[in-house]
Amino acid sequence: MPSLRLSLLASLGLCGCPAPGCTPVDPPLARVESLEGDPDWQKVQGIWREAAAIAGAGDYPFDEAGQRRLFADLEESRTLVQGLAARGLLTESEAGLLQEDVDELVGLVGSKRPTELRMATCYEPMPYTPVRDTLTRLEGRLPLLEKLAVDETLHPEVVRRVLARVEEDLELLESEEWLAGHPDHSVPDLDPVRASSQRARAAVERIEARLAAPGATPPEAPATIPEVEP
């Protein structure tokens, strides 16, 4: 009786939705080992902590040699993330979202000036476009975030990190008061901003629900990349 079997499986969430109006059920999360004991992951976190501290520091947080060394460390962290994915310790979505974090840290470190340029007068600050910058960050992560929402495997310590960064941007883009207080001529129409925010919020809520499912014990969210105004 194949129809009875399909009905039973559907009721248990073990197959698709053969019946009209059936709501798809997310697959249960696969059990994964924590990354916290992996030396490559520990090294990556150490590099990112230093870069985030520099990003939140003053205008001249290092000399030229220190800046070059930090750039090299960030590129090493990119390679380490790729290696963790190749070893099956990160999903494609997780690795992609972490690479977005590396790109952001590289940009923040590059925005800082080394001490050798303290007396330079040729520096011209970039225009401040907070809405556009925040939206660009979110939209760069959005396809990966939506893919992450349906992945069968989630590493809680990784997911919590990337979600914390996304949440920071969502809190801004969902705030009509903040948007009104930061008029941005590069974003004349706020409807796409709201649409992207809604898509990202739906993906975040789906991921959070899966992490909160029975048997999932995610750690606390770690510190993430600071928001830096010029």
C-alpha positions in Angstrom: 0.0 0.0 0.0 2.4 2.7 -1.2 -0.1 5.6 -0.7 -0.5 4.6 3.0 3.3 4.4 3.4 3.8 7.8 1.8 1.1 9.3 4.1 2.8 7.8 7.2 6.3 9.1 6.1 4.9 12.5 5.4 3.2 12.6 8.8 6.6 11.9 10.4 8.4 14.5 8.4 10.5 11.8 6.6 9.8 12.7 3.0 8.6 15.5 0.9 5.1 16.8 0.6 3.0 14.5 -1.7 -0.2 16.0 -0.4 -1.4 19.5 -1.4 -1.0 22.0 1.5 1.7 19.9 3.2 4.4 22.0 4.9 8.0 20.8 4.3 9.8 19.7 7.5 13.4 20.6 8.0 15.7 17.5 8.2 17.1 16.8 11.6 20.6 18.2 12.2 23.4 15.7 11.8 25.5 15.2 14.9 28.8 16.9 14.6 31.9 17.1 16.7 32.9 20.5 18.2 35.5 22.5 16.3 36.8 24.1 19.5 39.6 21.5 20.0 40.8 21.8 16.4 44.2 23.6 16.2 43.4 25.2 12.9 40.1 26.6 14.1 41.8 27.9 17.3 44.4 29.7 15.2 41.7 31.2 12.9 39.9 32.5 16.0 43.1 34.0 17.4 43.8 35.8 14.2 40.3 37.2 14.0 40.3 38.4 17.6 43.5 40.4 17.0 42.1 41.8 13.7 38.8 42.8 15.4 40.7 44.5 18.2 42.7 46.5 15.7 39.6 47.4 13.8 38.1 48.9 16.9 41.3 50.7 17.9 42.5 54.2 17.1 43.7 55.7 13.8 47.3 54.4 14.0 47.2 51.0 15.7 50.3 49.6 14.0 53.4 50.4 11.9 53.7 49.3 8.3 55.3 46.0 9.2 52.6 45.3 11.7 49.9 46.0 9.1 51.6 43.7 6.5 51.9 40.9 9.1 48.2 41.2 10.0 47.2 41.1 6.3 49.3 38.0 5.9 47.7 36.4 9.0 44.2 37.1 7.6 45.1 35.5 4.3 46.4 32.5 6.3 43.1 32.3 8.1 41.3 32.3 4.8 43.5 29.3 3.8 42.8 27.6 7.1 39.0 28.0 6.6 39.3 26.4 3.2 41.3 23.6 4.7 38.6 23.0 7.4 36.0 22.8 4.7 38.1 20.4 2.6 38.4 18.2 5.7 34.6 18.1 6.0 34.7 20.1 9.2 32.8 23.1 7.7 29.9 23.1 5.2 30.2 25.1 2.0 27.7 27.6 3.4 29.6 28.0 6.7 33.0 28.4 4.9 31.5 31.0 2.6 30.1 33.0 5.4 33.4 32.9 7.3 35.2 34.1 4.2 32.8 37.1 4.1 34.0 37.8 7.7 37.6 37.6 6.5 36.9 40.0 3.6 35.4 42.5 6.1 38.3 42.3 8.5 40.7 42.9 5.6 38.8 46.0 4.7 38.7 47.3 8.3 42.5 46.6 8.8 43.2 48.4 5.5 41.2 51.4 6.6 43.7 52.0 9.5 46.8 54.0 8.9 50.3 52.9 10.0 52.2 55.2 12.3 54.6 56.1 9.4 51.7 58.0 7.8 50.8 59.9 10.9 52.1 63.2 9.5 50.8 62.6 5.9 48.4 65.2 4.6 47.2 63.5 1.4 44.6 61.4 3.1 41.0 61.9 2.0 38.4 60.0 3.9 35.8 58.0 2.0 32.2 59.2 2.0 30.2 57.8 4.9 27.3 55.7 3.6 26.1 53.5 6.5 22.9 52.3 4.9 24.6 51.2 1.7 27.5 49.7 3.5 25.3 47.7 5.9 23.0 46.6 3.0 26.0 45.5 0.9 27.3 43.4 3.8 24.0 41.7 4.3 23.3 41.1 0.7 26.7 39.5 0.3 25.8 37.0 3.0 22.2 36.5 2.0 22.5 33.6 -0.5 24.8 31.7 1.8 22.5 32.4 4.7 19.5 31.0 2.9 21.5 27.9 1.9 22.7 27.5 5.5 19.1 27.5 6.6 18.5 24.2 4.8 21.9 22.5 5.3 21.6 19.1 7.1 24.7 19.9 9.1 25.3 23.0 11.3 28.3 23.6 13.5 26.9 25.7 16.3 30.1 27.5 17.2 30.5 28.6 13.6 26.8 29.4 13.0 26.6 31.4 16.2 29.5 33.6 15.0 28.1 34.3 11.6 24.5 34.9 12.9 25.8 37.4 15.4 27.3 39.5 12.6 24.2 39.2 10.5 22.0 40.1 13.5 23.9 43.3 14.1 23.2 44.5 10.5 19.6 43.4 10.7 19.0 45.4 13.9 20.1 48.5 12.0 18.2 47.8 8.7 15.0 46.9 10.6 15.1 50.1 12.5 13.1 52.8 10.7 14.4 55.4 13.2 18.0 54.4 12.3 17.3 54.5 8.6 15.7 57.9 8.9 18.6 59.2 10.9 21.1 58.1 8.2 19.9 59.5 4.9 22.0 57.9 2.1 21.7 59.2 -1.4 23.2 55.9 -2.7 20.0 54.2 -1.4 17.1 56.4 -2.6 14.6 53.6 -2.3 14.3 51.7 1.0 11.9 49.0 -0.3 14.9 46.8 -1.4 16.5 47.3 2.0 13.3 46.1 3.7 13.0 43.1 1.3 16.5 42.0 1.9 16.1 42.4 5.6 12.9 40.3 5.6 14.6 37.5 3.6 17.6 37.5 6.0 15.4 37.5 9.1 13.4 34.5 7.8 16.6 32.6 7.2 18.0 33.5 10.7 14.8 32.5 12.4 14.8 29.2 10.6 18.4 28.5 11.5 17.8 29.5 15.2 14.8 27.2 15.4 16.9 24.3 14.1 19.7 25.0 16.6 17.2 25.1 19.4 15.7 21.7 18.5 16.0 18.9 21.0 19.6 17.7 21.3 21.2 20.9 20.0 23.3 22.7 22.6 24.8 25.8 20.9 27.4 27.8 22.8 27.1 31.5 23.6 27.6 33.8 20.7 31.2 35.0 20.5 32.4 38.6 20.0 32.2 39.7 16.4 33.5 42.3 14.1 32.9 45.8 15.6 31.1 48.5 13.6 33.6 51.3 12.9 32.6 54.7 11.8 35.2 56.9 10.0 
